[in-house]
Amino acid sequence: MKKYSINKGIGASVEFKGLKAQYLFYFAGGLLGNLILVMVMYMAGVNNLICLSFGLGFSGYLIYKVFAMNKKYGQYGLMKLQARKYFPRYIISRKDVKGYFNRNLKLKTYEKYS
């Protein structure tokens, strides 16, 4: 009788066939959406061959794309990619140079009298 280990360790991410973390949800959600879309097309009266070819083509593309993103970005790569969009590319300072010197002079005179 085979024994299967259930506990893979604390803090380990979920993995199935090489897909890790959020890619499993993208994969499952894409396949579910594909199934629903093909069923709607079939019920709408679209030709069976068109429904079948669309379903297989979209499923193949989805599998290819999800596994490619998993390989390219890794477990936390997509979150890092999304976070990078919120960082400014460069910081703009629109104050002239005199403004910085004047502020420093005011601080020094205030410290002198306090």
DSSP file (Angstrom, degrees, kcal/mol; ACC not computed):
  #  RESIDUE AA STRUCTURE BP1 BP2  ACC     N-H-->O    O-->H-N    N-H-->O    O-->H-N    TCO  KAPPA ALPHA  PHI   PSI    X-CA   Y-CA   Z-CA
    1    1 A M              0   0    0      0, 0.0     2,-0.2     0, 0.0     0, 0.0   0.000 360.0 360.0 360.0 131.2    0.0    0.0    0.0
    2    2 A K        -     0   0    0      1,-0.0     2,-0.5     2,-0.0     0, 0.0  -0.530 360.0-149.8 -80.5 144.5    1.4    3.4   -1.0
    3    3 A K        -     0   0    0     -2,-0.2     2,-0.5     2,-0.0    -1,-0.0  -0.962   7.2-156.4-114.7 132.2    1.6    6.2    1.5
    4    4 A Y        -     0   0    0     -2,-0.5     2,-0.5     0, 0.0    -2,-0.0  -0.897  15.1-130.6-108.1 132.7    1.3    9.8    0.3
    5    5 A S        -     0   0    0     -2,-0.5     3,-0.0     1,-0.2    -2,-0.0  -0.697  22.1-177.8 -83.5 130.4    2.7   12.6    2.3
    6    6 A I        +     0   0    0     -2,-0.5     2,-0.6     1,-0.1    -1,-0.2   0.854  63.2  71.2 -93.7 -42.9    0.2   15.4    2.9
    7    7 A N        +     0   0    0      1,-0.1    -1,-0.1     3,-0.0     3,-0.1  -0.674  50.0 174.6 -84.0 117.6    2.4   18.0    4.7
    8    8 A K        -     0   0    0     -2,-0.6    -1,-0.1     1,-0.3     2,-0.1   0.381  59.4 -75.7-101.2   2.5    4.9   19.6    2.4
    9    9 A G    >   -     0   0    0      3,-0.1     3,-1.0     2,-0.0    -1,-0.3  -0.240  53.9 -69.5 118.2 152.7    6.1   22.1    5.0
   10   10 A I  T 3  S+     0   0    0      1,-0.2     3,-0.1    -2,-0.1    -3,-0.0  -0.587 116.4  11.7 -78.0 133.3    5.0   25.3    6.6
   11   11 A G  T 3  S+     0   0    0     -2,-0.3    -1,-0.2     1,-0.3     2,-0.2   0.434  88.9 140.0  83.5  -1.2    5.0   28.2    4.3
   12   12 A A    <   -     0   0    0     -3,-1.0    -1,-0.3     1,-0.1     2,-0.1  -0.535  52.3-119.5 -75.9 142.2    5.5   26.2    1.2
   13   13 A S        -     0   0    0     -2,-0.2     2,-0.2     1,-0.1    -1,-0.1  -0.412  30.0 -96.7 -80.3 157.7    3.5   27.4   -1.8
   14   14 A V        -     0   0    0     -2,-0.1     7,-1.6     2,-0.0     2,-0.4  -0.515  46.6-176.2 -71.7 137.6    0.9   25.3   -3.6
   15   15 A E  E     +A   20   0A   0     -2,-0.2     2,-0.4     5,-0.2     5,-0.2  -1.000  14.9 176.6-141.3 137.8    2.3   23.6   -6.7
   16   16 A F  E >  S-A   19   0A   0      3,-2.1     3,-2.1    -2,-0.4    -2,-0.0  -0.935  76.5 -22.4-143.3 117.6    0.7   21.4   -9.3
   17   17 A K  T 3  S-     0   0    0     -2,-0.4     3,-0.1     1,-0.3    -2,-0.0   0.797 127.6 -49.5  54.1  33.2    2.6   20.1  -12.3
   18   18 A G  T 3  S+     0   0    0      1,-0.3     2,-0.4    52,-0.0    -1,-0.3   0.195 109.8 122.4  94.7 -16.6    5.1   22.9  -12.0
   19   19 A L  E <   -A   16   0A   0     -3,-2.1    -3,-2.1     4,-0.1     2,-0.3  -0.659  45.2-162.8 -80.9 133.3    2.6   25.7  -11.7
   20   20 A K  E >   -A   15   0A   0     -2,-0.4     3,-1.8    -5,-0.2     4,-0.2  -0.877  37.6 -36.2-119.9 150.4    3.0   27.7   -8.6
   21   21 A A  T >> S+     0   0    0     -7,-1.6     3,-1.2    -2,-0.3     4,-0.6  -0.092 124.5   8.8  52.6-122.0    0.9   30.1   -6.6
   22   22 A Q  H 3> S+     0   0    0     53,-0.4     4,-2.0     1,-0.3    -1,-0.3   0.696 116.7  72.9 -70.4 -19.1   -1.4   32.5   -8.5
   23   23 A Y  H <> S+     0   0    0     -3,-1.8     4,-2.4     1,-0.2    -1,-0.3   0.816  91.0  59.3 -66.2 -28.9   -0.7   30.7  -11.9
   24   24 A L  H <> S+     0   0    0     -3,-1.2     4,-2.7    -4,-0.2    -1,-0.2   0.910 106.8  46.9 -62.5 -41.3   -2.9   27.8  -10.7
   25   25 A F  H  X S+     0   0    0     -4,-0.6     4,-2.7    -3,-0.2     5,-0.2   0.894 112.1  49.3 -69.0 -39.6   -5.8   30.3  -10.3
   26   26 A Y  H  X S+     0   0    0     -4,-2.0     4,-2.3     2,-0.2    -2,-0.2   0.917 113.7  47.4 -62.7 -42.1   -5.2   31.8  -13.7
   27   27 A F  H  X S+     0   0    0     -4,-2.4     4,-2.2     2,-0.2    -2,-0.2   0.945 115.7  42.6 -65.0 -49.8   -5.0   28.4  -15.3
   28   28 A A  H  X S+     0   0    0     -4,-2.7     4,-2.2     1,-0.2    -2,-0.2   0.911 116.1  48.8 -65.8 -42.3   -8.2   27.1  -13.6
   29   29 A G  H  X S+     0   0    0     -4,-2.7     4,-2.5    -5,-0.2    -1,-0.2   0.887 111.4  50.2 -65.1 -38.8  -10.1   30.3  -14.2
   30   30 A G  H  X S+     0   0    0     -4,-2.3     4,-2.3    -5,-0.2    -2,-0.2   0.908 111.8  47.0 -65.9 -42.4   -9.1   30.4  -17.9
   31   31 A L  H  X S+     0   0    0     -4,-2.2     4,-2.3     2,-0.2    -2,-0.2   0.890 113.1  49.2 -67.3 -38.0  -10.2   26.9  -18.5
   32   32 A L  H  X S+     0   0    0     -4,-2.2     4,-2.3     2,-0.2    -2,-0.2   0.921 112.2  48.0 -66.0 -43.4  -13.5   27.4  -16.7
   33   33 A G  H  X S+     0   0    0     -4,-2.5     4,-2.4     1,-0.2    -2,-0.2   0.884 111.0  51.7 -62.9 -38.5  -14.1   30.6  -18.7
   34   34 A N  H  X S+     0   0    0     -4,-2.3     4,-2.5     2,-0.2     5,-0.2   0.919 109.3  50.1 -63.0 -44.3  -13.2   28.7  -21.9
   35   35 A L  H  X S+     0   0    0     -4,-2.3     4,-2.2     1,-0.2    -2,-0.2   0.922 112.2  46.6 -61.2 -45.1  -15.7   25.9  -21.1
   36   36 A I  H  X S+     0   0    0     -4,-2.3     4,-2.3     2,-0.2    -1,-0.2   0.903 112.2  50.8 -65.0 -41.1  -18.5   28.4  -20.4
   37   37 A L  H  X S+     0   0    0     -4,-2.4     4,-2.4     1,-0.2    -2,-0.2   0.909 111.0  47.9 -63.8 -42.5  -17.7   30.3  -23.6
   38   38 A V  H  X S+     0   0    0     -4,-2.5     4,-2.4     2,-0.2    -1,-0.2   0.889 111.6  51.0 -66.4 -38.2  -17.8   27.2  -25.7
   39   39 A M  H  X S+     0   0    0     -4,-2.2     4,-2.4    -5,-0.2    -2,-0.2   0.903 110.7  48.4 -65.6 -39.9  -21.1   26.1  -24.1
   40   40 A V  H  X S+     0   0    0     -4,-2.3     4,-1.7     2,-0.2    -2,-0.2   0.913 111.7  49.7 -65.6 -41.9  -22.6   29.4  -24.8
   41   41 A M  H  <>S+     0   0    0     -4,-2.4     5,-2.2     1,-0.2     4,-0.5   0.911 111.8  48.7 -62.2 -41.5  -21.4   29.3  -28.4
   42   42 A Y  H ><5S+     0   0    0     -4,-2.4     3,-1.0     1,-0.2    -2,-0.2   0.905 112.0  48.0 -65.4 -41.7  -22.9   25.8  -28.8
   43   43 A M  H 3<5S+     0   0    0     -4,-2.4    -1,-0.2     1,-0.2    -2,-0.2   0.767 105.3  60.0 -71.4 -23.9  -26.2   26.8  -27.3
   44   44 A A  T 3<5S-     0   0    0     -4,-1.7    -1,-0.2    -5,-0.2    -2,-0.2   0.601 122.8-105.0 -78.8 -10.3  -26.3   29.8  -29.6
   45   45 A G  T < 5 +     0   0    0     -3,-1.0    -3,-0.2    -4,-0.5     2,-0.1   0.650  63.2 157.0  99.4  16.8  -26.2   27.5  -32.6
   46   46 A V      < -     0   0    0     -5,-2.2    -1,-0.3     1,-0.1     5,-0.1  -0.479  55.9 -85.4 -73.1 147.6  -22.6   27.9  -33.8
   47   47 A N     >  -     0   0    0     -2,-0.1     4,-2.3     1,-0.1     5,-0.2  -0.173  33.4-125.5 -54.7 143.2  -21.3   25.0  -35.8
   48   48 A N  H  > S+     0   0    0      1,-0.2     4,-2.7     2,-0.2     5,-0.2   0.875 108.9  52.4 -60.7 -40.5  -19.8   22.2  -33.7
   49   49 A L  H  > S+     0   0    0      2,-0.2     4,-2.6     1,-0.2    -1,-0.2   0.869 109.4  49.5 -66.3 -35.8  -16.4   22.2  -35.5
   50   50 A I  H  > S+     0   0    0      2,-0.2     4,-2.6     1,-0.2     5,-0.2   0.929 112.4  47.6 -67.7 -44.4  -16.1   25.9  -34.9
   51   51 A C  H  X S+     0   0    0     -4,-2.3     4,-2.5     2,-0.2    -2,-0.2   0.925 115.1  46.1 -60.5 -45.2  -16.9   25.5  -31.2
   52   52 A L  H  X S+     0   0    0     -4,-2.7     4,-2.6     2,-0.2     5,-0.2   0.922 114.3  46.1 -66.1 -45.6  -14.5   22.6  -30.9
   53   53 A S  H  X S+     0   0    0     -4,-2.6     4,-2.5     2,-0.2     5,-0.2   0.897 114.1  48.7 -67.2 -38.7  -11.6   24.3  -32.8
   54   54 A F  H  X S+     0   0    0     -4,-2.6     4,-2.7    -5,-0.2     5,-0.3   0.932 112.9  48.2 -64.0 -44.7  -12.1   27.5  -30.8
   55   55 A G  H  X S+     0   0    0     -4,-2.5     4,-2.1    -5,-0.2    -2,-0.2   0.916 115.6  43.1 -62.6 -45.1  -12.2   25.7  -27.5
   56   56 A L  H  X S+     0   0    0     -4,-2.6     4,-2.5     2,-0.2    -1,-0.2   0.907 115.5  49.0 -68.8 -41.3   -9.0   23.6  -28.3
   57   57 A G  H  X S+     0   0    0     -4,-2.5     4,-2.3    -5,-0.2    -2,-0.2   0.930 113.8  44.8 -64.3 -45.7   -7.2   26.6  -29.7
   58   58 A F  H  X S+     0   0    0     -4,-2.7     4,-2.4    -5,-0.2    -1,-0.2   0.888 113.4  51.0 -66.9 -38.6   -7.9   28.9  -26.8
   59   59 A S  H  X S+     0   0    0     -4,-2.1     4,-2.6    -5,-0.3    -2,-0.2   0.914 110.8  48.8 -64.2 -42.7   -7.1   26.1  -24.3
   60   60 A G  H  X S+     0   0    0     -4,-2.5     4,-2.4     2,-0.2    -2,-0.2   0.915 112.6  47.4 -63.3 -42.9   -3.8   25.5  -26.0
   61   61 A Y  H  X S+     0   0    0     -4,-2.3     4,-2.7     2,-0.2     5,-0.2   0.905 112.0  50.6 -64.1 -41.3   -2.9   29.1  -26.0
   62   62 A L  H  X S+     0   0    0     -4,-2.4     4,-2.6     2,-0.2     5,-0.3   0.922 111.0  47.8 -62.8 -45.1   -3.9   29.5  -22.4
   63   63 A I  H  X S+     0   0    0     -4,-2.6     4,-2.2     1,-0.2     5,-0.3   0.937 114.0  47.2 -61.5 -47.2   -1.7   26.5  -21.3
   64   64 A Y  H  X S+     0   0    0     -4,-2.4     4,-2.0    -5,-0.2    -2,-0.2   0.929 114.8  45.7 -59.7 -46.6    1.2   27.8  -23.3
   65   65 A K  H  X S+     0   0    0     -4,-2.7     4,-2.4     2,-0.2    -2,-0.2   0.898 112.9  48.2 -68.7 -41.8    0.9   31.4  -21.9
   66   66 A V  H  X S+     0   0    0     -4,-2.6     4,-2.2     1,-0.2    -1,-0.2   0.920 114.2  45.7 -67.6 -42.7    0.4   30.4  -18.3
   67   67 A F  H  X S+     0   0    0     -4,-2.2     4,-2.0    -5,-0.3    -1,-0.2   0.864 112.5  51.9 -68.4 -33.9    3.4   28.0  -18.3
   68   68 A A  H  X S+     0   0    0     -4,-2.0     4,-2.5    -5,-0.3    -2,-0.2   0.911 111.1  46.7 -67.0 -41.6    5.5   30.6  -20.0
   69   69 A M  H  X>S+     0   0    0     -4,-2.4     4,-2.8     2,-0.2     5,-0.7   0.886 110.6  53.5 -66.8 -37.5    4.7   33.2  -17.5
   70   70 A N  H  X5S+     0   0    0     -4,-2.2     4,-1.1     1,-0.2    -1,-0.2   0.897 113.3  43.0 -62.1 -40.1    5.3   30.7  -14.7
   71   71 A K  H  <5S+     0   0    0     -4,-2.0    -2,-0.2    -5,-0.1    -1,-0.2   0.887 119.4  42.8 -73.1 -38.8    8.8   30.0  -16.1
   72   72 A K  H  <5S+     0   0    0     -4,-2.5    -2,-0.2    -5,-0.1    -3,-0.2   0.936 127.7  23.8 -75.3 -47.5    9.6   33.7  -16.8
   73   73 A Y  H  <5S-     0   0    0     -4,-2.8     4,-0.4    -5,-0.2     3,-0.3   0.727  91.7-154.3 -97.7 -24.3    8.4   35.4  -13.7
   74   74 A G     << -     0   0    0     -4,-1.1     4,-0.5    -5,-0.7     3,-0.2  -0.300  48.6 -37.5  79.3-167.2    8.4   32.7  -11.0
   75   75 A Q  S    S+     0   0    0      1,-0.2   -53,-0.4     2,-0.1    -1,-0.2   0.898 140.9  18.5 -65.6 -45.7    6.3   32.5   -7.9
   76   76 A Y  S  > S+     0   0    0     -3,-0.3     4,-1.8     1,-0.1    -1,-0.2   0.274  95.1 104.5-109.3   9.8    6.2   36.2   -6.9
   77   77 A G  H  > S+     0   0    0     -4,-0.4     4,-2.3    -3,-0.2     5,-0.1   0.858  76.8  51.9 -65.4 -38.7    7.2   37.7  -10.2
   78   78 A L  H  > S+     0   0    0     -4,-0.5     4,-2.2     1,-0.2    -1,-0.2   0.877 109.2  50.8 -68.5 -35.3    3.8   39.0  -11.3
   79   79 A M  H  > S+     0   0    0      2,-0.2     4,-2.2     1,-0.2    -1,-0.2   0.895 111.4  48.4 -67.1 -38.2    3.3   40.8   -8.0
   80   80 A K  H  X S+     0   0    0     -4,-1.8     4,-1.8     2,-0.2    -2,-0.2   0.883 110.3  52.2 -66.8 -37.5    6.7   42.4   -8.4
   81   81 A L  H  X S+     0   0    0     -4,-2.3     4,-0.7     2,-0.2    -2,-0.2   0.898 111.2  46.4 -65.4 -40.6    5.8   43.4  -11.9
   82   82 A Q  H >< S+     0   0    0     -4,-2.2     3,-0.7     1,-0.2     4,-0.5   0.882 111.2  52.1 -68.2 -37.9    2.5   45.0  -10.8
   83   83 A A  H >X S+     0   0    0     -4,-2.2     3,-1.2     1,-0.2     4,-0.5   0.840 100.2  63.0 -67.3 -32.2    4.3   46.8   -7.9
   84   84 A R  H >< S+     0   0    0     -4,-1.8     3,-0.7     1,-0.3    -1,-0.2   0.785  93.2  63.9 -64.3 -26.7    6.9   48.2  -10.3
   85   85 A K  T << S+     0   0    0     -4,-0.7    -1,-0.3    -3,-0.7    -2,-0.2   0.779 100.1  52.9 -67.2 -25.8    4.1   50.1  -12.1
   86   86 A Y  T <4 S+     0   0    0     -3,-1.2    -1,-0.2    -4,-0.5    -2,-0.2   0.574  89.0  91.8 -89.5  -9.3    3.4   52.2   -9.0
   87   87 A F  S << S-     0   0    0     -3,-0.7     2,-0.1    -4,-0.5     3,-0.0  -0.664  83.7-114.4 -83.4 139.0    7.0   53.4   -8.5
   88   88 A P        -     0   0    0      0, 0.0     3,-0.1     0, 0.0    -2,-0.1  -0.457  12.3-139.6 -70.6 144.9    7.9   56.7  -10.1
   89   89 A R  S    S-     0   0    0      1,-0.3     2,-0.3    -2,-0.1    -2,-0.0   0.877  83.5  -5.3 -71.8 -36.9   10.5   56.5  -12.8
   90   90 A Y  S    S-     0   0    0     -3,-0.0     2,-0.5     2,-0.0    -1,-0.3  -0.981  72.7-114.8-152.8 158.7   12.2   59.6  -11.6
   91   91 A I        -     0   0    0     -2,-0.3     2,-0.5    -3,-0.1     0, 0.0  -0.847  26.2-151.5-101.4 130.2   11.6   62.3   -9.0
   92   92 A I        -     0   0    0     -2,-0.5     2,-0.5     2,-0.0    -2,-0.0  -0.867   9.7-171.3-104.6 129.7   10.9   65.8  -10.2
   93   93 A S        -     0   0    0     -2,-0.5    -2,-0.0     1,-0.1     0, 0.0  -0.978   4.9-176.6-118.6 117.6   11.8   68.8   -8.1
   94   94 A R        +     0   0    0     -2,-0.5     2,-0.3     2,-0.0    -1,-0.1   0.288  48.5 109.1 -99.5  10.4   10.5   72.0   -9.4
   95   95 A K        -     0   0    0      1,-0.1     2,-0.1     2,-0.0    -2,-0.1  -0.638  68.7-123.6 -83.7 142.8   12.1   74.3   -6.8
   96   96 A D    >>  -     0   0    0     -2,-0.3     4,-0.8     1,-0.1     3,-0.6  -0.381  27.9-105.1 -79.3 168.4   15.0   76.5   -7.9
   97   97 A V  H >> S+     0   0    0      1,-0.2     4,-1.5     2,-0.2     3,-0.6   0.841 117.0  62.3 -65.2 -34.9   18.3   76.3   -6.2
   98   98 A K  H 3> S+     0   0    0      1,-0.2     4,-2.7     2,-0.2    -1,-0.2   0.854  95.9  61.6 -60.2 -34.7   17.8   79.5   -4.2
   99   99 A G  H <> S+     0   0    0     -3,-0.6     4,-1.6     1,-0.2    -1,-0.2   0.861 102.8  49.3 -61.6 -36.4   14.8   78.0   -2.5
  100  100 A Y  H <X S+     0   0    0     -4,-0.8     4,-1.7    -3,-0.6    -1,-0.2   0.901 112.8  46.7 -70.2 -40.4   16.9   75.3   -0.9
  101  101 A F  H  X S+     0   0    0     -4,-1.5     4,-2.2     2,-0.2    -2,-0.2   0.903 110.6  52.1 -68.9 -40.8   19.5   77.8    0.4
  102  102 A N  H  X S+     0   0    0     -4,-2.7     4,-2.2     1,-0.2    -1,-0.2   0.897 108.6  51.1 -62.2 -40.2   16.9   80.2    1.7
  103  103 A R  H  X S+     0   0    0     -4,-1.6     4,-1.9    -5,-0.2    -1,-0.2   0.907 110.0  49.0 -64.8 -41.8   15.2   77.4    3.7
  104  104 A N  H  X S+     0   0    0     -4,-1.7     4,-2.0     1,-0.2    -1,-0.2   0.877 110.0  51.8 -66.0 -37.5   18.5   76.4    5.2
  105  105 A L  H  X S+     0   0    0     -4,-2.2     4,-2.2     2,-0.2    -2,-0.2   0.898 108.5  51.1 -65.6 -40.1   19.3   80.0    6.2
  106  106 A K  H  X S+     0   0    0     -4,-2.2     4,-1.9     1,-0.2    -1,-0.2   0.895 110.0  50.1 -64.1 -39.7   16.0   80.4    7.9
  107  107 A L  H  X S+     0   0    0     -4,-1.9     4,-2.1     1,-0.2    -1,-0.2   0.902 110.5  49.4 -65.4 -40.6   16.5   77.1    9.9
  108  108 A K  H  X S+     0   0    0     -4,-2.0     4,-1.6     1,-0.2    -2,-0.2   0.889 111.4  48.1 -68.1 -38.8   20.0   78.3   11.0
  109  109 A T  H  X S+     0   0    0     -4,-2.2     4,-1.4     2,-0.2    -1,-0.2   0.862 110.9  51.9 -70.4 -33.6   18.8   81.7   12.2
  110  110 A Y  H  X S+     0   0    0     -4,-1.9     4,-0.9     1,-0.2    -2,-0.2   0.900 109.8  48.9 -67.0 -40.3   15.9   80.0   14.1
  111  111 A E  H  < S+     0   0    0     -4,-2.1     3,-0.2     1,-0.2    -1,-0.2   0.831 106.2  58.3 -68.4 -30.8   18.3   77.7   15.8
  112  112 A K  H  < S+     0   0    0     -4,-1.6    -1,-0.2     1,-0.2    -2,-0.2   0.882 111.1  40.6 -65.4 -38.2   20.5   80.6   16.8
  113  113 A Y  H  <        0   0    0     -4,-1.4    -1,-0.2     1,-0.2    -2,-0.2   0.550 360.0 360.0 -90.9  -8.4   17.8   82.4   18.6
  114  114 A S     <        0   0    0     -4,-0.9    -1,-0.2    -3,-0.2    -2,-0.2   0.469 360.0 360.0 -97.3 360.0   16.2   79.4   20.4
